[in-house]
Amino acid sequence: MNLWVVLLALLCVGGFSEEESNPDDVNIGAIFSFNTINGGVSKIGMEAAVEDVNSDPTILGGRKLVLSYHDSNFSGFLGIIGGLEYMETNKVAIIGPQTSGMAHILSHIANELHVPMLSFTALDPSLSSLQYPYFIQTAPNDLFQMTAIADMISYFGYREVVTIYTDDEQSRGSIIALGDKLAERRCKISYKAVLPPEALATRREIRDALVEVSVMESRVIVVHAYSIIGLRVFDLANKLGMMGKGYVWIATAWMSTVLDSRPVSGEAAKSIQGALTLRPHTVDSKRKSEFLSRWKRLSNGSIGFNPYGLYAYDTVWMVANAVKLFLDHGGTISFSNASNLSHLGGGTLNLGALSTFDGGSQLLHNILHTNMTGLTGPIAFDVDNKSIMHPAFDILNVVGGSYKQIGYWSNYSGLSVVPPEVLYTKERNRSSSSQQLDRTVWPGQTVDKPRGWVFPHNGRQLKIGIPNRVSYKAFVSEDEKTNEIGGYCIDVFLAAINLLSYAVPHKFVLYGDGHKNPNYAELVRLITTNAFDAVVGDIAIVTNRTKIVDFTQPYIESGLVVVAPVRKMNSSPWAFMRPFSALMWVVTAAFFLIVAVVIWILEHRINDEFRGPPKKQFLTILWFGFSTMFFAHRENTTSTLGRMVLILWLFVVLIITSSYTASLTSILTVQQLAPTIRGIESLTTSNDHIGFQVGSFAESYLSDELNIAKSRLVPLGSPEEYADALTRGRVAAVVDERPYVDLFLSNYCMFQTVGQEFTKSGWGFAFPRDSPLAMDMSTAILSLSESGELQKIHDRWLNTRTCSQKSSDNTDQLHLKSFRGLFLICGITCLAAVFIYFCLICSKFRRHSPKLSESSAQASSPSVRIRRFLSFVDEKEESLKSRMKRKHIEMLSRCSREEQQSRNEVREEELDKGHNGNGYFR
């Protein structure tokens, strides 16, 4: 407020005045520097709009819209004077000013005199605040442009940027907005190069600023300035070799206005090659095309068209429509003296000439509730923050002195290759997968995305913290003779560094006193204080640490496990049952019986040893089956099928008994060990002391996460201390990370892990938050893993032997699945033998069984046939043969007798005939 009061004091009584206009005219003013690109384009657009408004008598009811122009001529002072002049000459609205510096001051005057001010070039985000109710931005303000740039930086995967901007109100506010939007995306501005305002910046000052930028780590540079300084920045950057490969240049909308209105060529075109820029997006329409066709006539070829000409045209129409609505509702254009300023008068000040627009608040209301379709597209305001609704930008890529469009940005859907007006008709989608841009040509004529950062050119090496361990030195340690740092973790780090496409100068710095392991949490925290640029070693990736630093991809799996002492198992009277599982015992016993039954079936008809009374036969089956276990069966097998089954079964028995003997021998002769602790659950519920490694995160996890009293926790520093504490009973168990435990158990076989690994994590290298090196190192670690090199490094340092003891009581048991194949073969053989035997018996039964009379109902009964068949099966083979032999002899004898009888009968007949004949002849 003090600034504009001082400026008012500069005005003499009467100030500036202009000729009286018709009282019925609607007077508005415009404040621009018309020699600038946007000033010249805006004037043409506003003139065309005034012409179109006045050509339609229905708009203002016969009144004439009169637009006065004030050229601020690059001077904020003259611009403010022009604003005061308009306040003195009864203007209902002011279009402008062109810059945010003038807008901040004039807005205070507009608030007092109720004169709406509309600007499409003063786009400082702070001007949309409630502090300036009468100032309206009719184009998307820089908050949205900076949001678009932040989305682009995030889309390309960059985390740090450098900004170059002029030290004025609009640029400062815009860069603050950019910083806020980058922070929302976990990005940041790492360096700000501030240039003097446009009229004061020299080439030397710009060059010095660029030299400072060139030694920064980030190679992503955002330029926010006016066109004259902006082009000078790019020209000097090109001369300094900063427009080559590896750089990313993003210019705000000033560059697109230059390319649209004043095409560049020669060195200027070369200096901006590969840059990205934005342009306010305007919807294609028939009216827009018609206006573009008028542009050459309107401009007389003096300047090319850019979108701000459309915004200028639409802004005039906003005012005209708001005035029309004001008049249609009975409003009158009147002004009254600003009596609240009279007490500031006296002397030469003529403050009484300033007047208040009586209908200003209603006109402001009408403007903010505009709902029309202009040349830029649909126009409406978010009344709460006075910003244009649906802001959008075209994203352009400068190629060959011109540009190509690679996509769009809108506040509705972010980055896309589809025009925003199309996306407005669809469901909103801001997911990362939906963000798209076309292929970009970067500085240096390359389509490969630049890395976006390098190591600073100040000769400083990365200071890498290394834990100075006193135990488990295979992971990381210093050679006492050569003072070189080595170990598994160091080899992995160096192998990953060697895969990067750029050099990483670094030096290792030990952290710790060398008498005990250092505190790893404190070591990681030192990265945040810039004491270290990174930390390399056996660093566990845990939640608390990821909140302050970034980790690489884990290069080894880790997690907390429990190590407990073991004791001899008490002998059991049932120890002989342990070699086989329960199912194995059942199946084996079943097969002994099955095979015995099969042998009995095959031998029963032909072998007397398998015959006799039912009780004897039952006992024979049991005896024969189980005696084969010891190959002590005394019954001989005579049938071919029986011998085949028995030979196969004895082979199976041989394998089973051999396996049983070996397992039982192991159980009874090898010392069996069992843990006294079963896992972390039994530890937490007991009151036993628990050991942990000094410096490890195990202490905080046990106390903070599992709520174990710190009085129960015992710090241990080395494997020797582990073994001593466990052996002497100072601790019931030790909790440590898996890689340490594996090394420990390889040397101390009287201990073992119990339970499951109860945390899942890994070891990684720690870097500052948002460090691009962390991402590149993660990619290198993945490459090491895929190539097998990571495993080779592991085997070289950590290829440890394993102890033979088992933690499970059932580890030595033999299960059915180990003998499934043998039992299957044996079962199939038995079934096949029984099937063949059954077929043979049926065939014999049909041949040898006497046929019954077909007329006998009893003989045809199924039950009779079954009894006869069973009787046949039960009959001894020799008895059958004897019976068949007797039957055969009887049949032969009977046939002989019948034949003799037949001969006798024939002889008698012949004798009878002979007697009769003798009598006749006699």
Secondary structure, DSSP 8 states (H G I E B T S, - for coil): -HHHHHHHHT--TT-S------TTSEEEEEEE-TTSHHHHHHHHHHHHHHHHHHT-HHHHTT--EEEEEEE-TT-HHHHHHHHHHHHHTT-SEEE--SSHHHHHHHHHHHHHHT--EEESS---GGGGSTT-TTEEE-S--HHHHHHHHHHHHHHTT--EEEEEEESSHHHHHHHHHHHHHHHHTT-EEEEEEEE--TTT--HHHHHHHHHHHHTSSB-EEEEES-HHHHHHHHHHHHHTT-SSTT-EEEE-THHHHHHHHS---HHHHHHTTT-EEEEE-----HHHHHHHHHHHHHHTTSS---HHHHHHHHHHHHHHHHHHHHHHTT----EEE-GGGGGG-BTTB-GGG-EEETTHHHHHHHHHT--EEETTEEE-EETTTTEESS-EEEEEEEETTEEEEEEEEETTTEEESS-HHHHTTS-----GGG-------BTTTB-S----B---TT---EEEEEE--SS-TTTSEE-TTT--EESHHHHHHHHHHHHSSS---EEEEEES-SSS---HHHHHHTTTTTS-SEE-SS-B--HHHHTTEEE---SEEE-EEEEEEEEE----TTGGGTTB-HHHHHHHHHHHHHHHHHHHHHHTTT-GGG-SSHHHHHHHHHHHHHHGGGT-------SHHHHHHHHHHHHHHHHHHHHHHHHHHHHHHS--EEES--SHHHHHHS---EEEETTSTHHHIIIIIS---GGGEEEE-SHHHHHHHHHHTS-SEEEEEHHHHHHHHHH-TTEEEES-----EEE--EEETT-HHHHHHHHHHHHHHHHTHHHHHHHHHH--------S-TTTT-B-GGGTHHHHHHHHHHHHHHHHHHHHHHHHHHHHHS----TT-TTTT-HHHHHHHHHHHHHS-HHHHHHHHHHHHHHHHHHHHHHHHHHHHHHHHHHHHHHHHHHHHH-
